[in-house]
Amino acid sequence: MSHSAAKNLSLTLKIWRQAGPDKPGGLKTYQISGISTDMSFLELLDVLNEQLIARGEEPVAFDHDCREGICGTCGVMINGQAHGPEVNTTTCQLHMRHFNDGDTIVIEPWQAKAFPIVRDLVVNRSAFDRIIQSGGYVSVKTGNAPEANTTLVPHHVQQAAMGAAACIGCGACVASCKNASAMLFVSAKVSHLATLPQGQAERSKRVLDMVATMDAEHFGNCTNTGECEAACPAKIKLTNIAHLNREYTKAVLFSTE
């Protein structure tokens, strides 16, 4: 689909500023102009920071890395929506053509107890790392890679596993959920490994350990409102949560540990 020629926007930005985890925070207003509609949202923040540095002010801290919608680093709340108004789009892949001249844009960090604010728009998402460490692995023999045809995986199983594995761990599901639930994230990790033959050895222990870690990290409960799926840039489906619930129930009933 072709787009019209780039235009420049003048915008009002209300950005959450917080000097540190234990410091008070609040929204600060900035006026900015000359923003091309061809810019990405992170480029908007780059331009603002250049102007702040030139004025001798502290730049806005925000997370970013690949800027290709792959790493899951860049997430922020934009006008109350995780990653902004575009469906299945990371913040770095959101372009300014989706905004209008004169708009006011409110930019905030992920708001969740399990994601404490580090500074400004940066949050600590290491709770996700601890969940993965608790069970996101398989027992396999080291050495040369096995012949691919020795482990037969039906196409529909492969598709389901890879669909779940697409999760990039950005945290949008948590940020968009009224309960700050991590169920979509955890279900993606559990579904991915529980579906493949390589993940069978730890199947029961994995789900018990990952759910226990999720609860210990103070994520909320899932009430199936569906906001997590709507906000997910990787298109992770709610059906994974149903799969997680089945895996957990079977593990509780039949685990010998």
Secondary structure by P-SEA (a helix, b strand, c coil): cccccbbbbbbbbbbbbbccccbbbbbbbbbbccccccccaaaaaaaaaaaaaaaccccbbbbbcccccccccccccccccccccccccccccccccccccbbbbbbbcccccccccccccccccaaaaaaaaaccbbbbbcccccccccccccaaaaaaaaaaaccccccccccccccccaaaaaaaaaaaaaaccccccaaaaaaaaaaaaaaaabbbbbcccccccccccccccaaaaaaaaaaaaaaaacccc
